[in-house]
């Protein structure tokens, strides 16, 4: 068996100060990893173990969701991590296009042969220097200066930046959310060992307090569906019920007594509706089927991970395929 390639290793426990890049590089089975493992073991290996894997670029919605988390949970660091892109519509008299540059020069009575923006800017600069008049706002120059001054921060266009602010504001307007955030820590990493298989498990939780785990989610209202139905379908189809169980399990494995797991859902588009949902093993004295399903899925995935790790190590997690007879119940609508 080949040796598993791994990043920094953390002992089982709760960590409050691990940088996100160190957490993601560390070995261990996470809930996001479980979602890839559910697709196939080879998919998991390709995305998480393959030494030649390419970095996965976050989608636009993932970037937006992460920014909402930052503004809602760590507002003091938001301005250090994010910035709004410069928008020409916010700058009075801004010259954006070649036609804008030529129009300004013509209005000053200038004659020119410049054919590129760079040459046109130089014509305007020379004129302003000689005549000692105010240099006009030229978008390309302002944008370059803005990007140099804010290097290292994630640039969000005006529309997305306002969506982030609106979504975070809607979350923080909710008294229940404020109550959760009154005590606890953001971005908490937990590592634990599965007692049956010895597999190292890990999770990075949005907000952890002594009696509650809070996770924030952005969502999109589904066409023809109510807000409540859209949230319920996201919980099911995105496997959030499994995440709730998994995070609760990890906290229990490191000795935390948790009474609640709560999702705070906020609509990523206006009017940024909010829904708050608690997931638990039981309700009204009866066991929740989704919690039992999550328990079975998590255990199966941990066992699958342990088996593949033992059999393949860092080699591709690829099993030899055999010819299988298709069954009716495998096809949608016939099962």
PESULJO-V716264 format. One record per pair of residues at least 4 apart in sequence whose ideal C-beta (glycine too) atoms are under 7 Angstrom apart, sorted by the first residue. I is the first residue (numbers start at 1). J is the second residue. D is the distance in whole Angstrom. If there is no record, write none. Layout:
i = <I:I>
j = <J:J>
d = <D:D>
//
This chain:
i = <1:1:2:2:2:3:3:4:4:4:4:4:5:5:5:6:7:7:7:8:8:8:9:9:10:10:10:11:12:12:12:12:13:13:14:14:14:15:16:16:18:18:18:20:21:22:23:23:26:27:28:28:28:28:29:29:29:29:29:29:29:30:30:31:31:31:31:31:33:33:33:34:34:35:36:36:36:36:37:37:37:37:37:38:39:41:41:41:41:42:42:42:42:43:44:44:45:45:45:45:46:46:47:47:49:58:58:60:61:61:62:63:63:64:64:64:64:64:64:65:65:66:67:67:67:67:68:68:68:68:68:68:68:69:69:69:70:70:70:70:70:71:71:71:71:71:72:72:72:72:73:73:73:74:74:77:78:81:81:82:82:82:83:83:83:84:84:84:85:85:85:85:86:86:86:87:88:88:88:91:91:93:93:94:94:95:95:95:95:95:95:95:96:96:98:98:98:99:100:101:101:101:101:101:102:102:103:104:104:104:105:105:105:105:105:106:108:110:110:112:114:114:114:115:116:117:117:118:119:120:121:121:121:122:123:124:124:125:125:126:127:128:128:137:138:139:140:141:142:143:144:145:146:147:156:156:156:157:158:159:160:161:162:163:163:163:164:165:166:166:166:167:167:167:167:167:168:169:170:170:170:171:171:171:171:171:172:172:174:174:174:175:176:176:177:177:177:178:180:180:180:180:180:181:183:184:184:184:185:186:186:187:188:188:189:189:190:190:190:190:190:190:191:191:192:192:192:192:193:193:194:194:194:194:197:197:197:199:199:199:201:203:203:203:205:205:205:206:206:206:207:208:211:211:211:212:212:212:212:213:213:213:213:213:214:214:215:216:217:217:217:218:218:219:219:219:219:219:219:220:220:221:221:221:221:222:222:225:225:225:226:227:227:227:228:228:229:230:231:231:231:231:232:233:234:234:235:235:235:236:239:240:240:241:241:241:241:242:242:242:242:243:244:244:244:245:245:245:245:245:246:246:247:247:248:248:248:249:249:250:251:251:252:252:260:261:261:261:262:262:262:263:264:264:265:265:265:266:266:267:267:280:280:281:281:281:282:282:282:283:287:287:289:290:291:292:293:294:295:296:297:298:299:300:301:302:303:304:305:306:307:308:308:309:312:312:326:328:328:329:329>
j = <310:313:313:314:315:313:314:27:49:309:313:314:49:51:314:27:25:26:27:22:25:26:26:27:15:26:191:191:191:192:193:254:191:254:188:190:254:189:185:188:22:23:189:24:25:26:189:204:202:200:191:200:201:202:33:34:199:201:202:302:305:202:203:35:203:242:243:246:37:44:48:38:301:239:43:44:47:48:41:44:301:304:305:301:43:45:304:308:317:46:316:317:318:47:48:317:49:50:316:317:50:53:53:56:314:62:63:64:65:268:66:67:154:68:160:163:164:218:268:69:218:70:71:82:156:164:72:164:167:168:216:218:266:73:206:216:74:77:78:81:82:75:78:164:165:168:168:171:172:216:186:206:207:78:186:81:82:153:154:153:154:156:150:153:155:156:158:161:155:156:157:158:142:143:146:158:94:96:139:137:142:136:137:137:139:100:101:104:136:137:138:139:100:139:102:117:120:103:104:105:117:120:121:124:106:120:107:108:124:136:110:112:120:123:124:110:127:123:127:123:119:120:123:119:120:121:140:122:123:124:125:138:141:126:127:128:136:129:135:130:131:133:135:142:142:143:144:145:146:147:148:149:150:151:160:161:164:161:162:163:164:165:166:167:268:269:168:169:170:270:272:171:218:266:268:272:172:173:266:272:274:177:216:264:266:274:177:178:178:274:276:179:180:276:181:264:276:182:207:209:212:214:262:207:209:207:208:209:208:206:207:204:205:208:202:204:202:203:205:250:251:254:200:202:201:250:253:254:198:200:198:199:201:302:302:303:306:302:305:306:250:246:247:250:213:215:247:214:215:216:214:213:258:259:260:258:259:260:262:247:248:251:258:261:262:264:263:264:240:263:265:266:268:230:231:234:265:267:268:268:269:225:227:230:267:230:233:229:230:233:230:231:273:275:232:275:233:234:235:265:275:277:236:237:238:240:240:241:277:241:243:244:263:245:279:290:294:246:294:297:298:247:248:261:279:249:291:294:295:298:250:298:251:261:252:258:261:253:298:254:256:258:256:258:278:278:279:280:276:277:278:277:274:276:274:275:277:272:274:272:273:288:291:287:288:291:286:287:288:288:291:292:293:294:295:296:297:298:299:300:301:302:303:304:305:306:307:308:309:310:311:312:317:313:316:317:330:334:335:334:335>
d = <7:4:4:5:5:6:6:7:7:7:5:5:6:6:5:4:3:5:7:6:6:5:6:6:6:6:5:7:5:5:5:6:6:6:6:5:6:4:5:6:5:5:5:6:6:6:5:5:7:6:6:4:6:3:5:7:6:5:7:7:5:5:6:7:6:7:5:5:6:6:6:6:5:6:5:5:5:7:6:4:5:6:6:7:4:6:7:5:4:6:6:5:5:6:6:6:5:6:6:4:5:7:6:7:6:4:5:6:6:7:6:6:7:6:6:6:6:7:6:7:4:6:6:5:7:4:6:5:5:5:7:6:7:6:6:6:5:7:5:6:7:6:5:6:7:4:4:5:6:6:4:6:6:7:5:6:6:6:6:6:5:6:5:4:6:6:6:4:5:6:5:7:6:5:5:4:5:5:5:5:7:6:6:5:5:4:5:6:6:7:5:6:5:5:6:6:7:6:7:6:7:4:7:7:6:7:6:7:7:6:4:6:7:6:6:7:6:7:6:5:4:4:5:6:7:6:6:7:7:7:6:6:7:6:7:6:7:6:7:6:6:5:5:6:7:6:6:6:6:6:6:6:6:7:4:4:7:7:6:6:6:7:6:6:6:7:6:6:6:6:5:7:6:5:6:5:6:6:6:4:5:5:7:6:5:6:6:7:7:5:7:6:7:5:6:5:7:7:7:7:6:5:7:7:5:5:6:3:6:7:5:6:5:4:7:5:7:5:7:5:7:6:6:5:5:5:4:5:6:6:7:4:6:5:6:6:4:5:6:5:6:7:5:5:6:7:6:6:5:5:4:6:6:4:6:7:7:4:6:5:7:7:6:5:5:6:5:5:7:6:5:6:4:6:6:5:5:6:7:6:7:7:6:5:6:5:6:4:5:7:7:6:5:6:6:7:6:6:7:5:5:7:7:6:5:7:4:6:7:7:6:6:6:7:6:4:5:6:4:5:6:6:6:5:4:6:6:4:6:6:7:5:7:6:6:6:5:6:7:7:4:5:7:7:6:7:5:7:6:7:5:5:7:6:7:4:7:6:5:5:5:7:7:6:6:5:6:5:6:6:7:6:6:6:6:7:6:6:6:6:6:6:6:6:6:6:6:6:6:6:6:5:5:7:7:5:6:5:7:7:4>
//
